[in-house]
Amino acid sequence: MNIKKLSEGILGSNCYILYGKKECIVIDPGVRTEVIFNVTKENGLSVKAVIITHAHYDHVVYLDELREKTKAPLYTSLEESEALTDPFSNASVLFGSGKVFQKADRLLKDGDVIELEDESLEILHTPGHTDGSICIKGQGFVITGDTLFYMSIGRTDLGRGDYEAILRSIKTKLYSLPEDTVVYPGHGANSTIGREKAGNPFTY
């Protein structure tokens, strides 16, 4: 599995492209579509699907444009699919936009598996930053959205957050992964599960 991290989004949000030999999945398209296409064209990839970890505007600002240009289906949880259609739930009002987006084509739940060529990606429901936040676990890595960051955690004061829930999600769903699992967060630098368990000041 190849992972390309793009960090040109609003508020420095990270977009990830997971790819094999011919297909890719785009996660959290908060970067310009042409930046994503630079990667797909360079590697000869077709976009199999788009996944969002949560529906906040900085992670989905280019979502509808990407869907229109690729015709790729969108996967996310029920809660985040509903939030896409509400400018308060998707926090676009905080950016002066008030934008609404189209709902998902496939609703994901905890334990679902998505195949990408010869790799399997498991969906982890990790409520806290939002009620429908998900993480995406692959072989040796996990994409955590705004649930877990390098030495920090996602904020819970944006309307659909729950502080106790995010701590529970981190400790039960993420900290149970092998310590050498690489953490690819929604903002900032990469980390590992072991590093966060040992030193993250928010999860002691």
Residue frames relative to the residue before (quaternion, step in Angstrom):
aa qw qx qy qz dx dy dz
M 1.0000 0.0000 0.0000 0.0000 0.00 0.00 0.00
N 0.1976 -0.7647 0.6052 0.0993 3.55 -0.87 0.99
I 0.1200 -0.7901 0.5997 0.0411 3.57 -1.03 0.83
K 0.0718 -0.7769 0.6253 0.0175 3.55 -0.78 1.08
K 0.1874 -0.7892 0.5811 0.0658 3.54 -0.76 1.12
L 0.0825 -0.7815 0.6184 0.0081 3.55 -0.84 1.07
S 0.0748 -0.8453 0.5284 -0.0242 3.57 -0.60 1.15
E 0.4136 0.7186 -0.4605 0.3169 3.56 0.91 0.90
G 0.4381 0.7371 -0.4311 0.2809 3.57 1.21 0.26
I 0.6898 -0.4138 0.3783 0.4581 3.53 -1.38 0.03
L 0.8288 0.0971 -0.1221 0.5374 3.59 -0.96 0.93
G 0.5981 -0.6030 0.3563 0.3895 3.57 1.15 0.53
S 0.2646 0.7844 -0.5245 0.1990 3.58 1.10 0.56
N 0.3736 -0.7338 0.5343 0.1909 3.53 -1.10 0.80
C 0.1410 -0.7313 0.6623 0.0817 3.52 -1.10 0.89
Y 0.1525 -0.7960 0.5809 0.0758 3.57 -1.02 0.80
I 0.1437 -0.7414 0.6483 0.0969 3.51 -1.16 0.74
L 0.1312 -0.7696 0.6234 0.0446 3.54 -0.68 1.18
Y 0.1118 0.8388 -0.5221 0.1061 3.58 -0.65 0.99
G 0.3029 -0.7043 0.6157 0.1820 3.45 -1.39 0.51
K 0.8067 -0.2491 0.1890 0.5014 3.56 -0.93 -0.90
K 0.8335 0.1712 -0.0506 0.5228 3.59 0.99 -0.80
E 0.7831 0.3000 -0.1342 0.5280 3.58 1.12 -0.63
C 0.0842 -0.7867 0.6081 0.0656 3.53 -1.25 0.43
I 0.2389 -0.7017 0.6447 0.1868 3.50 -1.41 0.24
V 0.2403 -0.7600 0.5908 0.1252 3.56 -0.90 0.98
I 0.1260 -0.7989 0.5871 0.0348 3.56 -0.82 1.03
D 0.8612 -0.0192 -0.0464 0.5058 3.56 -0.85 1.13
P 0.0025 -0.8474 0.5301 -0.0308 3.61 0.39 1.23
G 0.1423 0.7979 -0.5628 0.1627 3.53 0.33 1.31
V 0.6255 0.4906 -0.3455 0.4987 3.57 1.30 0.18
R 0.6813 -0.5055 0.3398 0.4060 3.54 -1.22 0.48
T 0.5838 -0.6200 0.4057 0.3319 3.53 -1.01 0.88
E 0.6474 0.5287 -0.3378 0.4327 3.60 0.95 -0.76
V 0.6017 0.5412 -0.3599 0.4643 3.59 1.13 -0.54
I 0.6352 0.5114 -0.3124 0.4872 3.56 1.03 -0.80
F 0.6819 0.4975 -0.2905 0.4507 3.57 0.90 -0.93
N 0.5539 0.5897 -0.3995 0.4312 3.60 1.13 -0.49
V 0.6767 0.4814 -0.2817 0.4805 3.57 1.02 -0.84
T 0.6888 0.4865 -0.3008 0.4454 3.58 0.83 -0.95
K 0.6655 0.4952 -0.3108 0.4639 3.60 0.96 -0.79
E 0.6444 0.5376 -0.3215 0.4386 3.57 0.95 -0.87
N 0.7732 0.3390 -0.1675 0.5090 3.57 1.06 -0.78
G 0.4696 -0.7130 0.4229 0.3036 3.59 1.27 0.16
L 0.4009 0.7550 -0.4218 0.3023 3.56 1.09 0.80
S 0.2295 -0.7022 0.6473 0.1876 3.50 -1.25 0.54
V 0.4420 -0.6957 0.5030 0.2600 3.57 -1.08 0.76
K 0.2797 -0.7899 0.5295 0.1321 3.56 -0.45 1.24
A 0.7881 -0.1212 0.1320 0.5889 3.57 0.98 -0.86
V 0.2679 -0.6947 0.6360 0.2026 3.50 -1.40 0.27
I 0.0862 -0.7782 0.6209 0.0370 3.57 -0.97 0.90
I 0.1094 -0.7613 0.6293 0.1115 3.56 -1.06 0.69
T 0.4377 -0.6947 0.5106 0.2552 3.54 -0.98 0.91
H 0.7563 -0.1351 0.0816 0.6349 3.55 1.23 -0.59
A 0.5751 -0.6859 0.3695 0.2494 3.53 -1.20 0.63
H 0.3579 0.7452 -0.5079 0.2420 3.63 1.12 0.26
Y 0.6668 -0.5924 0.3098 0.3293 3.49 -1.04 1.02
D 0.6753 0.5121 -0.3176 0.4253 3.60 0.87 -0.86
H 0.6994 0.4431 -0.2667 0.4933 3.59 1.23 -0.33
V 0.7805 0.3290 -0.1541 0.5088 3.58 1.21 -0.37
V 0.3221 0.8080 -0.4675 0.1576 3.58 1.26 -0.01
Y 0.7700 0.3120 -0.1840 0.5252 3.63 1.03 -0.69
L 0.2941 0.8138 -0.4652 0.1868 3.57 1.30 0.26
D 0.7200 0.4482 -0.2764 0.4520 3.59 0.65 -1.05
E 0.6211 0.5357 -0.3398 0.4603 3.59 1.06 -0.71
L 0.6594 0.5005 -0.3049 0.4709 3.57 0.96 -0.86
R 0.6502 0.5129 -0.3211 0.4594 3.58 0.95 -0.84
E 0.6584 0.5209 -0.3099 0.4463 3.56 0.95 -0.87
K 0.7273 0.4526 -0.2496 0.4516 3.58 0.90 -0.92
T 0.7582 0.3692 -0.2037 0.4974 3.60 1.09 -0.63
K 0.2766 -0.7664 0.5121 0.2717 3.58 1.22 -0.57
A 0.3863 0.7280 -0.4769 0.3054 3.57 1.22 0.44
P 0.4756 -0.6702 0.4823 0.3034 3.62 -1.02 0.70
L 0.3519 -0.7153 0.5666 0.2085 3.53 -1.23 0.57
Y 0.1289 -0.7738 0.6182 0.0493 3.54 -0.98 0.97
T 0.2975 0.7196 -0.6092 0.1500 3.56 -1.07 0.78
S 0.6638 -0.4968 0.3633 0.4250 3.57 -1.27 0.02
L 0.6850 -0.4793 0.3563 0.4172 3.56 -1.27 0.32
E 0.6738 0.5132 -0.3036 0.4364 3.57 0.84 -0.97
E 0.7003 0.4587 -0.2746 0.4731 3.58 0.94 -0.86
S 0.5854 0.5565 -0.3675 0.4609 3.58 1.11 -0.56
E 0.6654 0.4825 -0.2963 0.4864 3.57 0.97 -0.85
A 0.6475 0.5412 -0.3203 0.4304 3.60 0.97 -0.82
L 0.5610 0.6195 -0.3874 0.3891 3.59 1.10 -0.60
T 0.7240 0.4592 -0.2399 0.4555 3.57 1.04 -0.76
D 0.6930 0.4332 -0.2505 0.5189 3.59 1.29 -0.05
P 0.3721 -0.7701 0.4676 0.2233 3.64 -0.44 1.15
F 0.6170 0.5061 -0.3620 0.4818 3.60 1.18 -0.29
S 0.6831 0.4802 -0.2873 0.4693 3.59 0.92 -0.86
N 0.7292 0.3958 -0.2512 0.4986 3.60 1.03 -0.66
A 0.4518 -0.7507 0.3889 0.2849 3.56 1.39 0.20
S 0.3704 0.7348 -0.5021 0.2661 3.61 1.14 0.32
V 0.5651 0.5943 -0.3925 0.4164 3.61 1.15 -0.46
L 0.6094 0.5616 -0.3528 0.4345 3.59 1.12 -0.57
F 0.7071 0.4098 -0.2413 0.5232 3.57 1.26 -0.43
G 0.5462 -0.6462 0.3788 0.3750 3.57 1.27 0.24
S 0.5219 0.6709 -0.3874 0.3571 3.57 1.21 0.38
G 0.0910 -0.8111 0.5656 0.1179 3.58 0.68 -1.07
K 0.3320 0.7826 -0.4669 0.2437 3.58 1.16 0.61
V 0.1715 -0.7406 0.6373 0.1265 3.53 -1.20 0.63
F 0.2362 -0.7694 0.5851 0.0997 3.53 -1.19 0.68
Q 0.5910 -0.5649 0.4371 0.3748 3.54 -1.28 0.27
K 0.5537 -0.6144 0.4538 0.3316 3.56 -1.17 0.64
A 0.6409 -0.5441 0.3949 0.3705 3.54 -1.34 0.29
D 0.4722 -0.6505 0.5235 0.2825 3.52 -1.33 0.43
R 0.7843 0.1099 -0.0608 0.6076 3.57 1.17 -0.58
L 0.2774 -0.7637 0.5642 0.1462 3.54 -0.87 0.98
L 0.2443 -0.7923 0.5508 0.0957 3.55 -0.84 1.06
K 0.0818 -0.7714 0.6283 0.0589 3.52 -1.18 0.63
D 0.7158 -0.4532 0.3159 0.4272 3.53 -1.28 0.36
G 0.8040 0.2811 -0.2223 0.4744 3.56 -0.89 0.97
D 0.4668 0.6668 -0.4566 0.3592 3.59 1.21 -0.13
V 0.2125 -0.7694 0.5925 0.1086 3.56 -1.14 0.68
I 0.1296 -0.7692 0.6238 0.0488 3.55 -0.95 0.95
E 0.2784 -0.7737 0.5515 0.1403 3.55 -0.82 1.02
L 0.0181 -0.7551 0.6554 0.0010 3.54 -1.06 0.87
E 0.7803 -0.2053 0.0541 0.5883 3.52 -0.11 1.38
D 0.8059 -0.2580 0.1626 0.5074 3.64 -0.60 -0.99
E 0.5904 0.5512 -0.3725 0.4571 3.60 1.24 0.41
S 0.2414 -0.7536 0.5953 0.1396 3.54 -1.22 0.59
L 0.1528 -0.7770 0.6079 0.0580 3.56 -0.95 0.95
E 0.2019 -0.7962 0.5635 0.0879 3.56 -0.78 1.05
I 0.3461 -0.7386 0.5492 0.1820 3.53 -0.98 0.92
L 0.1118 -0.7674 0.6300 0.0425 3.56 -0.95 0.99
H 0.2852 -0.7348 0.5887 0.1795 3.59 -0.72 1.03
T 0.0373 0.8198 -0.5636 0.0943 3.57 -0.53 1.22
P 0.0651 -0.8340 0.5474 0.0233 3.61 0.42 1.16
G 0.3993 0.6969 -0.5370 0.2581 3.53 -1.23 0.57
H 0.7094 0.3530 -0.2245 0.5672 3.58 0.69 -1.06
T 0.7184 -0.0798 0.0193 0.6908 3.50 1.21 -0.79
D 0.6479 -0.5549 0.3482 0.3887 3.55 -1.21 0.36
G 0.7705 0.3427 -0.1908 0.5024 3.58 1.15 -0.51
S 0.2827 0.7909 -0.5040 0.2015 3.60 1.22 0.30
I 0.0837 -0.7799 0.6184 0.0482 3.54 -1.10 0.76
C 0.2181 -0.7040 0.6501 0.1848 3.50 -1.39 0.33
I 0.2887 -0.7585 0.5677 0.1381 3.56 -1.20 0.55
K 0.1293 -0.8243 0.5510 0.0181 3.56 -0.47 1.26
G 0.0536 -0.7740 0.6307 0.0133 3.52 -0.97 0.99
Q 0.7207 -0.3985 0.3136 0.4727 3.56 -1.25 -0.30
G 0.8594 0.0374 -0.0691 0.5053 3.57 -0.37 1.27
F 0.7721 0.2594 -0.1721 0.5541 3.59 1.20 0.13
V 0.0891 -0.7602 0.6371 0.0908 3.53 -1.34 0.28
I 0.2582 -0.7351 0.6097 0.1457 3.56 -0.97 0.92
T 0.1827 -0.8743 0.4488 0.0278 3.53 -0.34 1.31
G 0.3873 -0.7201 0.5047 0.2772 3.62 1.17 0.01
D 0.7212 -0.3867 0.3041 0.4877 3.57 -0.91 -0.93
T 0.3787 0.7088 -0.5024 0.3192 3.59 1.09 0.71
L 0.8124 0.0104 0.0468 0.5811 3.58 0.75 -1.05
F 0.1069 -0.7793 0.6170 0.0246 3.55 -0.95 1.03
Y 0.6581 -0.4264 0.4115 0.4644 3.53 -1.36 -0.08
M 0.8520 -0.1250 0.0150 0.5082 3.56 -0.53 1.27
S 0.7230 0.3298 -0.2626 0.5474 3.57 1.04 0.69
I 0.2809 -0.7240 0.5962 0.2036 3.55 -1.36 0.01
G 0.6447 -0.5327 0.3828 0.3923 3.55 -1.27 0.26
R 0.5210 -0.6223 0.4801 0.3329 3.55 -1.16 0.59
T 0.2449 -0.7916 0.5496 0.1065 3.56 -1.16 0.59
D 0.5726 0.6286 -0.3467 0.3960 3.58 1.26 0.35
L 0.5273 0.6634 -0.3930 0.3570 3.58 1.17 0.44
G 0.7615 -0.4259 0.2015 0.4452 3.57 1.13 0.50
R 0.7932 0.1784 -0.1118 0.5714 3.59 1.06 -0.63
G 0.4895 0.6945 -0.3983 0.3454 3.55 1.27 0.40
D 0.0795 -0.7652 0.6380 0.0348 3.52 -1.32 0.39
Y 0.3829 -0.7693 0.4656 0.2118 3.57 -0.38 1.27
E 0.6705 0.4851 -0.3101 0.4679 3.60 0.86 -0.88
A 0.6475 0.5309 -0.3208 0.4427 3.57 1.03 -0.77
I 0.6684 0.4933 -0.3270 0.4505 3.61 0.91 -0.79
L 0.6302 0.5137 -0.3394 0.4731 3.60 1.03 -0.70
R 0.6434 0.5166 -0.3163 0.4681 3.57 1.01 -0.81
S 0.6463 0.5231 -0.3183 0.4554 3.58 0.96 -0.84
I 0.6675 0.5039 -0.3004 0.4586 3.56 0.92 -0.93
K 0.7321 0.4566 -0.2549 0.4365 3.56 0.77 -1.03
T 0.7468 0.4000 -0.2306 0.4786 3.60 1.01 -0.73
K 0.7676 0.3699 -0.2005 0.4835 3.60 0.92 -0.86
L 0.7713 0.3629 -0.1942 0.4855 3.60 0.92 -0.85
Y 0.7157 0.4488 -0.2711 0.4614 3.59 0.82 -0.91
S 0.5786 0.5545 -0.3843 0.4583 3.58 1.27 0.00
L 0.5378 0.6122 -0.4028 0.4169 3.60 1.29 -0.13
P 0.6523 -0.4987 0.3720 0.4330 3.63 -1.17 0.37
E 0.5722 -0.6524 0.3820 0.3178 3.56 -0.96 0.87
D 0.6776 0.4749 -0.3087 0.4690 3.62 1.12 -0.46
T 0.3806 0.7169 -0.4921 0.3148 3.59 1.26 0.20
V 0.3513 -0.7358 0.5406 0.2073 3.59 -0.78 1.02
V 0.2559 -0.7601 0.5847 0.1217 3.55 -0.96 0.99
Y 0.0893 -0.7669 0.6352 0.0200 3.54 -0.79 1.12
P 0.1442 -0.8516 0.5009 0.0552 3.60 -0.13 1.27
G 0.6432 -0.5459 0.3939 0.3647 3.54 -1.35 0.22
H 0.7603 0.1019 -0.0846 0.6359 3.58 1.31 -0.28
G 0.8280 0.3139 -0.1865 0.4257 3.53 -1.21 0.54
A 0.7794 -0.3952 0.2768 0.3997 3.47 -1.44 -0.25
N 0.5674 -0.5712 0.4738 0.3567 3.52 -1.32 0.40
S 0.0912 -0.7691 0.6284 0.0727 3.54 -1.32 0.29
T 0.3495 -0.6717 0.5686 0.3216 3.55 -1.24 -0.56
I 0.6296 -0.5270 0.4029 0.4045 3.54 -1.22 0.42
G 0.6498 0.5309 -0.3243 0.4367 3.60 0.93 -0.83
R 0.6480 0.5169 -0.3144 0.4626 3.57 0.97 -0.85
E 0.6866 0.4797 -0.2914 0.4621 3.57 0.91 -0.87
K 0.6285 0.5271 -0.3375 0.4618 3.60 0.98 -0.74
A 0.7151 0.4685 -0.2539 0.4524 3.56 0.99 -0.86
G 0.8680 0.1814 -0.0350 0.4609 3.57 0.94 -0.77
N 0.4902 0.6640 -0.4583 0.3297 3.62 1.16 -0.16
P 0.3605 -0.7860 0.4550 0.2127 3.64 -0.40 1.15
F 0.6421 0.5453 -0.3254 0.4296 3.61 1.20 -0.35
T 0.7605 0.4039 -0.1988 0.4679 3.58 1.17 -0.39
Y 0.3601 0.7232 -0.5121 0.2917 3.58 1.18 0.38
